[in-house]
Amino acid sequence: MKILERVTMKNQKGMSYWGLLGILAVGGLALTCVSKMGPAYIDAYYVEEGLRHVAKNDNVDSMKRGEILRELDRYFTINNVRGEPTKAVRVVSSTEGTIVSIDYELRVPLISNVDVVMKFDKQLNTNQPELCCDALVDLTEIENQ
């Protein structure tokens, strides 16, 4: 039994230098991705919550374009949403109601000449506020009518 223990203990070795280096490289890449892409997803979360905030208003179906924009701008200011999401807000009136769309694309440099492109598309139809935040309508068709 002692011989068997000695043989198995002799065969056990720790992680090699290359194994440790590989794990550190993968961990570093993961941390880089999270630190570069994380803020964009946090902003996208607050964009969706802003649309839900507007949808919770009792008179959302009768709100004018300016009122909707003011309400969203106030929510974005409080939650520190800046940049592309605030510029991409479009309010389109149609026969089916008012549609608030926040459709934007972000390009974030990841490593050297490698970029990550993230696309976000959220919509609110004021006649159907319970269906908030999924892109249900193609706005180009409505704007061409």
DSSP file with accessible surface (Angstrom, degrees, kcal/mol):
  #  RESIDUE AA STRUCTURE BP1 BP2  ACC     N-H-->O    O-->H-N    N-H-->O    O-->H-N    TCO  KAPPA ALPHA  PHI   PSI    X-CA   Y-CA   Z-CA
    1    1 A M     >        0   0  177      0, 0.0     4,-2.1     0, 0.0     5,-0.2   0.000 360.0 360.0 360.0 -38.2    0.0    0.0    0.0
    2    2 A K  H  >  +     0   0  158      1,-0.2     4,-2.0     2,-0.2     5,-0.2   0.859 360.0  52.6 -66.0 -34.0    2.9    2.4    0.8
    3    3 A I  H  > S+     0   0  120      2,-0.2     4,-2.1     1,-0.2    -1,-0.2   0.927 108.4  50.2 -67.0 -42.6    4.4    1.7   -2.7
    4    4 A L  H  > S+     0   0  122      1,-0.2     4,-2.1     2,-0.2     5,-0.2   0.908 110.7  49.4 -63.0 -40.7    1.1    2.5   -4.3
    5    5 A E  H  X S+     0   0  108     -4,-2.1     4,-2.3     1,-0.2     5,-0.2   0.906 109.8  51.5 -64.7 -41.5    0.8    5.8   -2.4
    6    6 A R  H  X S+     0   0  169     -4,-2.0     4,-1.8     1,-0.2    -2,-0.2   0.907 109.9  49.3 -64.0 -39.1    4.3    6.8   -3.3
    7    7 A V  H  X S+     0   0   69     -4,-2.1     4,-1.6     2,-0.2    -2,-0.2   0.937 113.1  45.2 -68.4 -44.9    3.7    6.2   -7.0
    8    8 A T  H  X S+     0   0   64     -4,-2.1     4,-0.9     1,-0.2    -2,-0.2   0.897 114.0  49.0 -68.9 -37.7    0.5    8.2   -7.1
    9    9 A M  H  < S+     0   0  123     -4,-2.3     3,-0.3    -5,-0.2    -1,-0.2   0.862 109.5  53.6 -67.3 -33.1    2.0   11.1   -5.1
   10   10 A K  H  < S+     0   0  173     -4,-1.8    -1,-0.2    -5,-0.2    -2,-0.2   0.852 107.8  50.3 -69.8 -33.2    5.0   11.1   -7.4
   11   11 A N  H  < S+     0   0  117     -4,-1.6     2,-0.4    -5,-0.1    -1,-0.2   0.665  90.2  94.4 -80.6 -17.7    2.7   11.4  -10.5
   12   12 A Q     <  +     0   0  134     -4,-0.9     2,-0.3    -3,-0.3    -4,-0.0  -0.643  52.6 169.1 -80.7 128.2    0.8   14.3   -9.2
   13   13 A K        -     0   0  186     -2,-0.4     3,-0.1     1,-0.1    -2,-0.0  -0.920  30.4-111.8-132.3 161.8    2.1   17.7  -10.3
   14   14 A G        -     0   0   72     -2,-0.3     2,-0.2     1,-0.2    -1,-0.1  -0.084  55.5 -60.7 -79.8-173.2    0.9   21.2  -10.1
   15   15 A M        -     0   0  118      1,-0.1    -1,-0.2     2,-0.1     2,-0.0  -0.461  57.6-121.7 -71.0 141.5   -0.2   23.4  -12.9
   16   16 A S     >  -     0   0   74     -2,-0.2     4,-2.3     1,-0.1     5,-0.2  -0.275  23.5-106.1 -78.2 168.2    2.5   24.1  -15.5
   17   17 A Y  H  > S+     0   0  154      1,-0.2     4,-2.5     2,-0.2     5,-0.2   0.914 121.4  49.6 -59.6 -42.7    3.7   27.6  -16.4
   18   18 A W  H  > S+     0   0  187      2,-0.2     4,-2.3     1,-0.2    -1,-0.2   0.865 108.6  52.3 -70.2 -34.6    1.8   27.4  -19.8
   19   19 A G  H  > S+     0   0   29      2,-0.2     4,-2.2     1,-0.2    -1,-0.2   0.934 111.8  45.8 -65.3 -44.5   -1.4   26.3  -18.1
   20   20 A L  H  X S+     0   0   89     -4,-2.3     4,-2.5     2,-0.2    -2,-0.2   0.923 112.4  51.0 -63.9 -42.3   -1.3   29.2  -15.7
   21   21 A L  H  X S+     0   0   74     -4,-2.5     4,-2.2    -5,-0.2    -2,-0.2   0.903 109.6  51.1 -63.0 -38.8   -0.5   31.6  -18.5
   22   22 A G  H  X S+     0   0   35     -4,-2.3     4,-2.3     2,-0.2     5,-0.2   0.920 110.4  48.1 -64.7 -42.9   -3.4   30.3  -20.5
   23   23 A I  H  X S+     0   0  103     -4,-2.2     4,-2.6     1,-0.2     5,-0.2   0.918 112.2  49.3 -65.7 -41.5   -5.8   30.8  -17.6
   24   24 A L  H  X S+     0   0  107     -4,-2.5     4,-2.5     2,-0.2    -1,-0.2   0.892 110.4  51.3 -64.5 -37.6   -4.6   34.3  -17.0
   25   25 A A  H  X S+     0   0   64     -4,-2.2     4,-2.3     2,-0.2    -2,-0.2   0.932 112.1  45.4 -66.0 -44.1   -4.9   35.2  -20.7
   26   26 A V  H  X S+     0   0  105     -4,-2.3     4,-2.3     2,-0.2    -2,-0.2   0.924 114.3  49.0 -65.9 -42.0   -8.5   33.9  -20.9
   27   27 A G  H  X S+     0   0   34     -4,-2.6     4,-2.4    -5,-0.2    -2,-0.2   0.904 110.9  50.4 -64.1 -39.9   -9.3   35.7  -17.6
   28   28 A G  H  X S+     0   0   31     -4,-2.5     4,-2.3    -5,-0.2    -2,-0.2   0.903 110.0  49.8 -64.5 -40.8   -7.7   38.9  -18.9
   29   29 A L  H  X S+     0   0   89     -4,-2.3     4,-2.5     2,-0.2    -2,-0.2   0.920 110.8  50.1 -64.2 -41.8   -9.7   38.8  -22.1
   30   30 A A  H  X S+     0   0   55     -4,-2.3     4,-2.4     1,-0.2    -2,-0.2   0.926 111.4  48.0 -63.6 -43.3  -13.0   38.2  -20.2
   31   31 A L  H  X S+     0   0  128     -4,-2.4     4,-2.6     1,-0.2    -1,-0.2   0.889 110.8  51.8 -65.4 -37.3  -12.2   41.2  -17.9
   32   32 A T  H  X S+     0   0   46     -4,-2.3     4,-2.0     2,-0.2     5,-0.3   0.932 110.4  48.2 -63.7 -45.1  -11.4   43.4  -20.9
   33   33 A C  H  X S+     0   0   36     -4,-2.5     4,-2.7     1,-0.2     5,-0.4   0.926 113.4  47.0 -61.2 -45.1  -14.7   42.5  -22.6
   34   34 A V  H  X S+     0   0  101     -4,-2.4     4,-2.1     1,-0.2    -2,-0.2   0.927 113.0  48.4 -64.7 -42.5  -16.7   43.2  -19.4
   35   35 A S  H  < S+     0   0   78     -4,-2.6    -1,-0.2    -5,-0.2    -2,-0.2   0.827 118.8  39.1 -71.0 -28.2  -15.0   46.5  -18.8
   36   36 A K  H  < S+     0   0   87     -4,-2.0     4,-0.3    -5,-0.2    -2,-0.2   0.869 126.9  31.5 -86.7 -38.7  -15.5   47.7  -22.4
   37   37 A M  H  X S+     0   0   47     -4,-2.7     4,-1.6    -5,-0.3     3,-0.4   0.700 100.2  80.4 -95.1 -19.7  -19.0   46.4  -23.1
   38   38 A G  H  X S+     0   0   21     -4,-2.1     4,-2.2    -5,-0.4     5,-0.2   0.905  88.7  53.1 -56.5 -49.0  -20.5   46.6  -19.6
   39   39 A P  H  > S+     0   0   73      0, 0.0     4,-2.4     0, 0.0    -1,-0.2   0.876 106.6  54.0 -59.2 -34.1  -21.3   50.3  -19.7
   40   40 A A  H  > S+     0   0    7     -3,-0.4     4,-2.1    -4,-0.3    -2,-0.2   0.907 110.3  46.1 -66.0 -39.6  -23.2   50.0  -23.0
   41   41 A Y  H  X S+     0   0  124     -4,-1.6     4,-1.9     2,-0.2    -1,-0.2   0.833 110.3  53.5 -73.4 -30.4  -25.4   47.2  -21.5
   42   42 A I  H  X S+     0   0   97     -4,-2.2     4,-2.0     2,-0.2    -2,-0.2   0.931 110.2  47.7 -66.6 -43.9  -26.0   49.2  -18.4
   43   43 A D  H  X S+     0   0   40     -4,-2.4     4,-2.2     1,-0.2    -2,-0.2   0.906 109.8  53.1 -61.2 -41.1  -27.2   52.2  -20.5
   44   44 A A  H  X S+     0   0   10     -4,-2.1     4,-2.2     1,-0.2    -1,-0.2   0.883 106.6  53.3 -63.2 -35.9  -29.4   49.8  -22.5
   45   45 A Y  H  X S+     0   0  126     -4,-1.9     4,-2.4     1,-0.2    -1,-0.2   0.935 110.8  45.7 -62.6 -45.3  -31.0   48.6  -19.3
   46   46 A Y  H  X S+     0   0   75     -4,-2.0     4,-2.1     2,-0.2    -2,-0.2   0.817 108.7  56.6 -71.3 -27.8  -31.8   52.2  -18.3
   47   47 A V  H  X S+     0   0    1     -4,-2.2     4,-2.0     2,-0.2    -1,-0.2   0.946 110.1  44.9 -64.5 -45.6  -33.1   53.0  -21.7
   48   48 A E  H  X S+     0   0   43     -4,-2.2     4,-2.2     1,-0.2    -2,-0.2   0.920 112.9  50.3 -65.2 -41.2  -35.6   50.1  -21.4
   49   49 A E  H  X S+     0   0   50     -4,-2.4     4,-2.3     1,-0.2    -1,-0.2   0.858 107.3  55.5 -65.4 -33.7  -36.5   51.1  -17.8
   50   50 A G  H  X S+     0   0    0     -4,-2.1     4,-2.1     2,-0.2    -1,-0.2   0.910 108.1  47.8 -64.0 -41.7  -37.0   54.7  -19.1
   51   51 A L  H  X S+     0   0    0     -4,-2.0     4,-2.5     2,-0.2    -2,-0.2   0.902 111.7  50.2 -65.4 -39.7  -39.5   53.4  -21.7
   52   52 A R  H  X S+     0   0   88     -4,-2.2     4,-1.5     2,-0.2    -2,-0.2   0.883 107.7  54.8 -64.6 -35.8  -41.2   51.4  -19.0
   53   53 A H  H  < S+     0   0   68     -4,-2.3     4,-0.4     2,-0.2    -2,-0.2   0.915 110.5  44.7 -63.4 -43.4  -41.4   54.5  -16.8
   54   54 A V  H >< S+     0   0    1     -4,-2.1     3,-1.3     1,-0.2    -2,-0.2   0.904 110.4  55.5 -66.3 -39.3  -43.2   56.4  -19.6
   55   55 A A  H 3< S+     0   0   15     -4,-2.5    -1,-0.2     1,-0.3    -2,-0.2   0.785  98.5  62.8 -65.6 -25.4  -45.5   53.4  -20.2
   56   56 A K  T 3< S+     0   0  158     -4,-1.5    -1,-0.3    -3,-0.2    -2,-0.2   0.656  77.0 109.5 -76.2 -13.8  -46.5   53.4  -16.5
   57   57 A N  S X  S-     0   0   44     -3,-1.3     3,-1.2    -4,-0.4     4,-0.2  -0.379  71.8-135.3 -61.9 139.6  -48.1   56.9  -16.8
   58   58 A D  T 3  S+     0   0  164      1,-0.3     3,-0.3     2,-0.1    -1,-0.1   0.847 103.3  40.7 -66.0 -33.8  -51.9   56.8  -16.7
   59   59 A N  T >  S+     0   0   88      1,-0.2     3,-1.2     2,-0.1     4,-0.4  -0.077  73.6 127.0-107.4  35.4  -52.3   59.1  -19.6
   60   60 A V  G X   +     0   0    6     -3,-1.2     3,-1.0     1,-0.3    -1,-0.2   0.853  69.7  58.8 -62.6 -32.3  -49.5   57.7  -21.8
   61   61 A D  G 3  S+     0   0   98     -3,-0.3    -1,-0.3     1,-0.2    37,-0.1   0.733 110.7  42.1 -72.3 -17.1  -51.9   57.3  -24.8
   62   62 A S  G <  S+     0   0   76     -3,-1.2    -1,-0.2    64,-0.1    -2,-0.2   0.355  86.4 120.8-108.9   6.4  -52.8   61.0  -24.8
   63   63 A M    <   -     0   0   16     -3,-1.0     2,-0.1    -4,-0.4    63,-0.1  -0.444  58.8-128.8 -72.5 142.7  -49.2   62.4  -24.2
   64   64 A K     >  -     0   0  149     -2,-0.1     4,-2.1     1,-0.1     5,-0.2  -0.394  26.8-102.2 -83.6 166.8  -47.8   64.7  -26.8
   65   65 A R  H  > S+     0   0  137      1,-0.2     4,-2.4     2,-0.2     5,-0.2   0.914 121.1  49.9 -56.6 -47.1  -44.4   64.3  -28.5
   66   66 A G  H  > S+     0   0   34      1,-0.2     4,-2.4     2,-0.2    -1,-0.2   0.867 108.5  52.3 -63.3 -37.5  -42.8   67.0  -26.3
   67   67 A E  H  > S+     0   0   75      2,-0.2     4,-2.4     1,-0.2    -1,-0.2   0.909 110.2  48.3 -65.9 -41.1  -44.1   65.5  -23.1
   68   68 A I  H  X S+     0   0    0     -4,-2.1     4,-2.5     2,-0.2     5,-0.2   0.936 112.5  48.3 -64.3 -45.3  -42.7   62.1  -23.9
   69   69 A L  H  X S+     0   0   49     -4,-2.4     4,-2.6     1,-0.2    -2,-0.2   0.902 112.2  49.2 -63.2 -40.4  -39.3   63.5  -24.8
   70   70 A R  H  X S+     0   0  141     -4,-2.4     4,-2.5     2,-0.2    -1,-0.2   0.912 111.2  49.6 -63.3 -44.1  -39.2   65.6  -21.6
   71   71 A E  H  X S+     0   0   34     -4,-2.4     4,-2.1     2,-0.2    -2,-0.2   0.926 114.1  44.5 -62.9 -44.6  -40.2   62.6  -19.5
   72   72 A L  H  X S+     0   0    3     -4,-2.5     4,-2.9     2,-0.2     5,-0.2   0.911 112.6  52.0 -65.4 -42.3  -37.5   60.4  -21.1
   73   73 A D  H  X S+     0   0   96     -4,-2.6     4,-2.3    -5,-0.2    -2,-0.2   0.913 109.6  49.7 -62.4 -40.5  -34.9   63.2  -20.9
   74   74 A R  H  X S+     0   0  126     -4,-2.5     4,-2.2     2,-0.2    -1,-0.2   0.935 112.4  47.2 -62.8 -44.4  -35.6   63.6  -17.2
   75   75 A Y  H  X S+     0   0   39     -4,-2.1     4,-2.0     1,-0.2    -2,-0.2   0.916 112.6  49.1 -64.9 -42.2  -35.3   59.9  -16.6
   76   76 A F  H  <>S+     0   0    4     -4,-2.9     5,-2.6     1,-0.2     4,-0.3   0.881 110.3  51.3 -66.0 -37.0  -32.0   59.7  -18.6
   77   77 A T  H ><5S+     0   0   99     -4,-2.3     3,-1.0    -5,-0.2    -2,-0.2   0.931 110.3  48.2 -65.7 -44.1  -30.6   62.7  -16.7
   78   78 A I  H 3<5S+     0   0  129     -4,-2.2    -2,-0.2     1,-0.2    -1,-0.2   0.893 117.3  42.1 -63.3 -38.2  -31.4   61.1  -13.3
   79   79 A N  T 3<5S-     0   0   43     -4,-2.0    -1,-0.2    -5,-0.2    -2,-0.2   0.264 111.4-118.1 -97.7  11.1  -29.8   57.8  -14.3
   80   80 A N  T < 5 +     0   0   95     -3,-1.0     2,-0.6    -4,-0.3    -3,-0.2   0.860  53.0 161.4  59.5  41.2  -26.8   59.3  -16.1
   81   81 A V      < +     0   0    6     -5,-2.6     2,-0.3    -6,-0.1    -1,-0.2  -0.858  14.0 162.7 -92.3 121.7  -27.6   57.9  -19.6
   82   82 A R        +     0   0  177     -2,-0.6     2,-0.2     4,-0.0   -39,-0.0  -0.840  29.2  22.9-132.0 169.8  -25.6   59.9  -22.1
   83   83 A G  S >> S+     0   0   34     -2,-0.3     4,-1.3     1,-0.2     3,-0.7  -0.508 111.3   7.6  84.3-139.5  -24.4   59.8  -25.7
   84   84 A E  H 3> S+     0   0   81      1,-0.2     4,-1.4    -2,-0.2     3,-0.3   0.833 122.1  57.5 -58.0 -41.9  -26.0   57.7  -28.4
   85   85 A P  H 34 S+     0   0    2      0, 0.0    -1,-0.2     0, 0.0     3,-0.2   0.908 108.1  48.0 -59.4 -37.4  -29.1   56.4  -26.6
   86   86 A T  H X4 S+     0   0   50     -3,-0.7     3,-0.5     1,-0.2    -2,-0.2   0.811 112.7  48.7 -74.1 -26.7  -30.3   60.0  -25.9
   87   87 A K  H 3< S+     0   0  158     -4,-1.3    -1,-0.2    -3,-0.3    -3,-0.1   0.688 103.7  62.0 -81.2 -20.3  -29.7   61.1  -29.5
   88   88 A A  T 3<  +     0   0   15     -4,-1.4    15,-0.9    -3,-0.2     2,-0.3   0.366  69.9 123.4 -91.8   5.7  -31.5   58.1  -31.0
   89   89 A V  E <   +A  102   0A  25     -3,-0.5     2,-0.4    -4,-0.2    13,-0.2  -0.525  36.5 179.8 -72.7 124.8  -35.0   58.8  -29.4
   90   90 A R  E     -A  101   0A  90     11,-2.8    11,-3.2    -2,-0.3     2,-0.5  -0.995  15.0-163.1-127.3 134.5  -37.6   59.0  -32.2
   91   91 A V  E     -A  100   0A  13     -2,-0.4     2,-0.5     9,-0.2     9,-0.2  -0.974  13.0-178.0-118.4 118.6  -41.3   59.7  -31.6
   92   92 A V  E     -A   99   0A  17      7,-2.8     7,-3.2    -2,-0.5     2,-0.4  -0.972  13.9-150.2-122.4 126.2  -43.6   58.8  -34.6
   93   93 A S  E     +A   98   0A  89     -2,-0.5     2,-0.3     5,-0.2     5,-0.2  -0.774  27.1 157.5 -94.6 139.4  -47.3   59.4  -34.6
   94   94 A S  E >   -A   97   0A  30      3,-1.6     3,-1.3    -2,-0.4    49,-0.0  -0.847  58.0 -89.4-144.6-178.3  -49.5   57.1  -36.7
   95   95 A T  T 3  S+     0   0  133     -2,-0.3     3,-0.1     1,-0.3    -2,-0.0   0.761 124.8  56.6 -68.9 -23.5  -53.1   55.9  -36.9
   96   96 A E  T 3  S-     0   0  114      1,-0.3    31,-0.3     3,-0.0    -1,-0.3   0.378 123.7 -88.4 -88.4   2.0  -52.2   53.1  -34.5
   97   97 A G  E <   -A   94   0A  12     -3,-1.3    -3,-1.6    29,-0.1     2,-0.5  -0.695  60.9 -42.8 122.2-174.0  -50.9   55.4  -31.8
   98   98 A T  E     -A   93   0A  22     -2,-0.2    28,-3.0    -5,-0.2     2,-0.5  -0.806  50.3-156.3 -95.5 131.5  -47.6   57.1  -31.0
   99   99 A I  E     -AB  92 125A   1     -7,-3.2    -7,-2.8    -2,-0.5     2,-0.6  -0.943   2.6-160.7-112.5 125.3  -44.5   54.9  -31.2
  100  100 A V  E     -AB  91 124A   0     24,-3.2    24,-2.4    -2,-0.5     2,-0.4  -0.924  17.2-174.9-103.5 120.5  -41.4   55.8  -29.2
  101  101 A S  E     -AB  90 123A   2    -11,-3.2   -11,-2.8    -2,-0.6     2,-0.5  -0.959  21.2-174.7-122.8 134.2  -38.4   54.2  -30.6
  102  102 A I  E     +AB  89 122A   0     20,-3.0    20,-2.2    -2,-0.4     2,-0.5  -0.895  22.4 162.2-125.0  97.0  -34.8   54.1  -29.3
  103  103 A D  E     + B   0 121A  60    -15,-0.9     2,-0.3    -2,-0.5    18,-0.2  -0.970  10.8 145.6-122.7 113.7  -32.8   52.3  -32.0
  104  104 A Y  E     - B   0 120A   8     16,-2.5    16,-2.9    -2,-0.5     2,-0.4  -0.956  34.2-143.3-148.2 164.9  -29.0   52.7  -31.9
  105  105 A E  E     - B   0 119A 108     -2,-0.3     2,-0.4    14,-0.2    14,-0.2  -0.995  12.8-159.3-133.2 134.3  -25.8   51.0  -32.6
  106  106 A L  E     - B   0 118A  39     12,-3.1    12,-3.1    -2,-0.4     2,-0.5  -0.946   4.1-160.1-117.3 138.9  -22.5   51.3  -30.6
  107  107 A R  E     - B   0 117A 158     -2,-0.4    10,-0.2    10,-0.2    -2,-0.0  -0.974  14.3-175.3-117.1 117.9  -19.0   50.4  -31.9
  108  108 A V  E     - B   0 116A  28      8,-2.9     8,-3.0    -2,-0.5     2,-0.3  -0.953  26.3-125.1-117.4 125.5  -16.5   49.9  -29.0
  109  109 A P  E     + B   0 115A  76      0, 0.0     6,-0.3     0, 0.0     3,-0.1  -0.547  31.3 177.3 -67.9 128.6  -12.8   49.3  -29.6
  110  110 A L  E     -     0   0A  24      4,-3.3     2,-0.4    -2,-0.3     5,-0.2   0.892  61.4  -9.3 -97.5 -67.6  -11.9   46.1  -27.9
  111  111 A I  E >  S- B   0 114A  84      3,-1.0     3,-2.7     0, 0.0    -1,-0.3  -0.986 109.2 -50.8-139.5 123.9   -8.2   45.3  -28.5
  112  112 A S  T 3  S-     0   0  114     -2,-0.4    -2,-0.0     1,-0.3     0, 0.0  -0.240 127.8  -8.5  53.3-111.8   -6.0   47.0  -31.1
  113  113 A N  T 3  S+     0   0  139     -2,-0.1     2,-0.6    -4,-0.1    -1,-0.3   0.164 109.7 107.5-103.2  20.8   -8.0   47.0  -34.3
  114  114 A V  E <   -B  111   0A  75     -3,-2.7    -4,-3.3     2,-0.0    -3,-1.0  -0.875  48.7-172.6-101.2 121.9  -10.8   44.7  -33.1
  115  115 A D  E     -B  109   0A  69     -2,-0.6     2,-0.5    -6,-0.3    -2,-0.0  -0.843  17.0-142.2-112.5 152.5  -14.1   46.5  -32.5
  116  116 A V  E     -B  108   0A  32     -8,-3.0    -8,-2.9    -2,-0.3     2,-0.5  -0.954  13.1-155.0-111.8 128.8  -17.3   45.1  -31.0
  117  117 A V  E     -B  107   0A  67     -2,-0.5     2,-0.4   -10,-0.2   -10,-0.2  -0.924  10.7-172.3-106.7 125.0  -20.6   46.3  -32.5
  118  118 A M  E     -B  106   0A   5    -12,-3.1   -12,-3.1    -2,-0.5     2,-0.5  -0.967   5.0-160.7-119.1 131.2  -23.6   46.3  -30.3
  119  119 A K  E     -B  105   0A 126     -2,-0.4     2,-0.4   -14,-0.2   -14,-0.2  -0.947   7.2-175.3-116.2 130.9  -27.2   47.0  -31.6
  120  120 A F  E     +B  104   0A  19    -16,-2.9   -16,-2.5    -2,-0.5     2,-0.4  -0.986   5.0 176.3-126.8 133.4  -30.0   48.0  -29.3
  121  121 A D  E     +B  103   0A  55     -2,-0.4    14,-0.5   -18,-0.2     2,-0.4  -0.910   7.5 166.3-141.7 109.0  -33.7   48.5  -30.5
  122  122 A K  E     -B  102   0A  45    -20,-2.2   -20,-3.0    -2,-0.4     2,-0.3  -0.964   8.8-176.1-125.0 141.2  -36.4   49.3  -28.0
  123  123 A Q  E     -B  101   0A  12     -2,-0.4    10,-2.6   -22,-0.2     2,-0.4  -0.974  14.0-163.0-138.3 152.6  -39.9   50.5  -28.8
  124  124 A L  E     -B  100   0A   0    -24,-2.4   -24,-3.2    -2,-0.3     2,-0.6  -0.990   6.6-159.2-134.6 123.0  -43.0   51.6  -26.9
  125  125 A N  E >   -B   99   0A  20      3,-0.5     3,-1.3    -2,-0.4     6,-0.2  -0.921  12.5-149.6 -98.2 119.6  -46.5   51.9  -28.5
  126  126 A T  T 3  S+     0   0    2    -28,-3.0    -1,-0.1    -2,-0.6   -27,-0.1   0.739  96.5  55.7 -66.5 -21.0  -48.5   54.2  -26.4
  127  127 A N  T 3  S+     0   0   84    -29,-0.3    -1,-0.3   -31,-0.3     3,-0.1   0.687 119.1  32.5 -79.7 -20.4  -51.8   52.4  -27.3
  128  128 A Q    X   +     0   0   83     -3,-1.3     3,-1.7     1,-0.1    -3,-0.5  -0.521  67.6 159.6-132.1  66.6  -50.3   49.1  -26.0
  129  129 A P  G >   +     0   0   34      0, 0.0     3,-1.3     0, 0.0    -1,-0.1   0.756  69.5  69.3 -65.2 -20.2  -47.9   50.0  -23.1
  130  130 A E  G 3  S+     0   0  146      1,-0.3    -2,-0.0    -3,-0.1   -74,-0.0   0.726  93.8  57.7 -70.0 -19.0  -48.1   46.5  -21.8
  131  131 A L  G X  S+     0   0   85     -3,-1.7     3,-1.0    -6,-0.2    -1,-0.3   0.077  86.3 159.6 -94.3  25.4  -46.0   45.3  -24.8
  132  132 A a  T <   +     0   0    9     -3,-1.3    -8,-0.2     1,-0.2     3,-0.1  -0.106  47.8  11.8 -57.6 140.8  -43.2   47.8  -23.9
  133  133 A a  T 3  S+     0   0    1    -10,-2.6     2,-0.4     1,-0.2    -1,-0.2   0.155  87.6 107.8  88.5  -9.1  -39.7   47.5  -25.1
  134  134 A D  S <  S-     0   0  108     -3,-1.0     2,-0.9   -11,-0.2    -1,-0.2  -0.822  76.5-114.2 -94.2 140.9  -39.7   44.9  -27.8
  135  135 A A        +     0   0   49    -14,-0.5     3,-0.1    -2,-0.4   -34,-0.0  -0.610  52.3 154.9 -74.4 105.0  -39.2   46.1  -31.4
  136  136 A L        +     0   0  103     -2,-0.9     2,-0.4     1,-0.1    -1,-0.2   0.648  52.8  51.6-105.5 -21.1  -42.6   45.3  -32.9
  137  137 A V  S    S-     0   0   40      4,-0.0     2,-0.8     3,-0.0    -1,-0.1  -0.944  71.9-130.5-126.9 140.7  -42.9   47.8  -35.7
  138  138 A D    >>  -     0   0   85     -2,-0.4     4,-1.0     1,-0.2     3,-0.8  -0.802  20.7-159.4 -86.4 112.1  -40.7   48.8  -38.6
  139  139 A L  H 3> S+     0   0    9     -2,-0.8     4,-2.6     1,-0.2     5,-0.2   0.750  82.7  68.9 -69.3 -23.6  -40.7   52.6  -38.4
  140  140 A T  H 3> S+     0   0   71      1,-0.2     4,-1.3     2,-0.2    -1,-0.2   0.879  99.6  50.4 -64.3 -33.9  -39.6   53.1  -42.0
  141  141 A E  H <4 S+     0   0  126     -3,-0.8     4,-0.5     2,-0.2    -1,-0.2   0.904 112.3  46.5 -68.2 -40.8  -43.0   51.9  -43.2
  142  142 A I  H >< S+     0   0   17     -4,-1.0     3,-1.0     1,-0.2    -2,-0.2   0.915 111.3  50.8 -69.0 -41.3  -44.8   54.2  -40.8
  143  143 A E  H 3< S+     0   0   94     -4,-2.6    -1,-0.2     1,-0.2    -2,-0.2   0.805 107.2  55.1 -68.7 -25.7  -42.7   57.3  -41.7
  144  144 A N  T 3<        0   0  137     -4,-1.3    -1,-0.2    -5,-0.2    -2,-0.2   0.585 360.0 360.0 -82.9  -8.4  -43.3   56.6  -45.5
  145  145 A Q    <         0   0  173     -3,-1.0    -3,-0.0    -4,-0.5    -4,-0.0  -0.374 360.0 360.0 -77.3 360.0  -47.1   56.7  -45.1
